[in-house]
């Protein structure tokens, strides 16, 4: 009788196990979120209160530059490739470089399966990321070249567009691409008579389920050192006064995020720098 060979590569789990979703705290439904007082995660309304942020550069060794960013449960990773020779040979690309951006959602990124349409939403977000980053990149320094930006949303827990812009800007800096300034993104939405900064997924999708007519969202891409806005996207119905106040609020949120991004970039540069010569 021959003995069957043992599969040494198979990981044998416990005989009795439970799904990790059993231990996960279930968030409130969008129609059950409170419209006043403290928010579900403890942050305050009508204040520039952003979620804790974790940032790391240089995680993807195959890319010229990369960055990973967490804001609450929102997780985004970005890779930058290039500059490489452009495929197009028209007159415009001969004088200055060409920037491309592609932003995609992982199939498991959204809390609700099928809540996003592959293709249409990805294309809109990719265009917004491109328009927000293009004014900050010194494309005239890279004639006949192309720089590619690939953003992947690993988990969508709200405000993905603003954090994607910030993560892509950090990846460009990590790749050594010459830029006029970093680009930071911040989002806010109007919830009834109050506003919330850096909204979660449920707060962003609250308006359709509760029937609030004044539900609106705003995302601002901001260059903090130059004090300039490079991108703006507004959704829903908002008055002129509300839109102006929302832009100022998002700019203040970008300034709060700026020291964290500076510290992460400085840490990456020190890590990549060669050691000092021995005396």
ABEGO torsion letter per residue (X at the ends): XBBBBBBAABBBBBABBBBAAAABBBBBBAAABBABEBBAAGBBBGBBBBBBBBBBBGABAABABBBBBBBEABBBBBBBBOBBBBABABAAAAABBBBBBBBBBBAAABABBGABBBGAAAAAAAAAAAAAAAAABBAAABBGBBBBBBBBBABBAEGAAAAAAAAAAAAAAAAGBBBABBBBBBBBBBBEABBBBGBBAAAAAAAAAAGBAABBBBBBBBBAAAGBBABBBBBEBBBAAAAAAAAAAAAAAAAAAAAAAAAAAAAAAAAABBBBBBX
